[in-house]
Amino acid sequence: MRNNGEFQLDKNLNPLKGIWDGDKDGAIHTIVGNLTMYDYEFSSDDKVPLVFKLTKDGYVYLEGKGTVKDLKTGEKHTLE
């Protein structure tokens, strides 16, 4: 059975709420505050947080305001 409920993580990517069924494709991630994940640093607007969808091709930006910095290259992207 697929879990379509809410799943929350803390800043260290530890589960806070919900049960993850292991299926990543189609997962919607809302980033609240600042998060460093792999080689990227996300800084999300407090009122309009960044939202991404995880697909087989990677993260797809859906909505929200903030910045994403590539820690390998230093390149910074502003999303609005």
C-alpha positions as CSV (number, residue, x, y, z in Angstrom):
1,M,0.0,0.0,0.0
2,R,1.4,3.4,-1.0
3,N,1.6,6.1,1.7
4,N,0.1,9.3,0.3
5,G,0.3,11.1,3.7
6,E,2.6,13.8,4.9
7,F,6.3,13.0,5.7
8,Q,8.5,15.5,7.5
9,L,12.2,15.5,8.1
10,D,14.4,17.6,10.4
11,K,17.4,19.6,9.1
12,N,19.6,16.4,9.4
13,L,17.1,14.5,7.2
14,N,15.8,12.4,10.1
15,P,12.1,11.5,10.1
16,L,9.8,13.7,12.3
17,K,6.3,12.7,11.2
18,G,4.8,10.1,8.8
19,I,6.0,6.9,7.4
20,W,8.1,6.7,4.2
21,D,7.3,3.8,2.0
22,G,10.7,4.0,0.1
23,D,9.1,5.2,-3.2
24,K,10.8,8.4,-4.2
25,D,9.4,9.1,-7.7
26,G,6.7,11.8,-7.4
27,A,7.5,12.8,-3.9
28,I,6.9,16.5,-3.2
29,H,9.5,18.2,-1.0
30,T,8.8,21.6,0.6
31,I,11.9,23.1,2.0
32,V,11.4,25.3,5.1
33,G,14.4,27.5,6.0
34,N,17.9,26.5,5.0
35,L,19.0,23.0,4.0
36,T,22.2,21.6,2.7
37,M,21.6,18.4,0.8
38,Y,24.3,16.6,-1.2
39,D,26.1,19.4,-3.1
40,Y,23.4,22.0,-2.9
41,E,22.4,24.6,-0.4
42,F,18.7,25.6,-0.4
43,S,17.5,28.9,1.2
44,S,13.8,29.1,1.2
45,D,11.6,32.2,1.7
46,D,9.8,32.1,5.1
47,K,6.4,32.9,3.7
48,V,6.6,31.2,0.3
49,P,8.9,28.2,0.7
50,L,10.5,26.3,-2.2
51,V,8.7,23.2,-3.4
52,F,10.2,20.5,-5.6
53,K,9.0,17.2,-7.1
54,L,11.4,14.3,-7.2
55,T,11.4,12.5,-10.5
56,K,13.5,9.8,-12.2
57,D,15.4,12.7,-13.8
58,G,16.0,14.6,-10.5
59,Y,14.4,17.6,-8.7
60,V,11.8,19.6,-10.6
61,Y,11.1,23.1,-9.3
62,L,7.3,23.6,-8.7
63,E,6.9,26.8,-6.8
64,G,8.1,29.1,-4.1
65,K,10.8,31.7,-3.6
66,G,14.4,31.3,-2.6
67,T,17.9,30.4,-3.8
68,V,19.7,27.2,-4.6
69,K,23.5,27.3,-4.5
70,D,25.7,24.6,-6.2
71,L,28.4,24.1,-3.6
72,K,30.8,22.5,-6.2
73,T,30.7,25.5,-8.7
74,G,29.5,28.3,-6.4
75,E,26.7,29.1,-8.9
76,K,23.6,30.5,-7.3
77,H,20.1,30.3,-8.7
78,T,17.2,32.6,-7.6
79,L,13.8,31.0,-7.9
80,E,10.6,33.1,-7.8
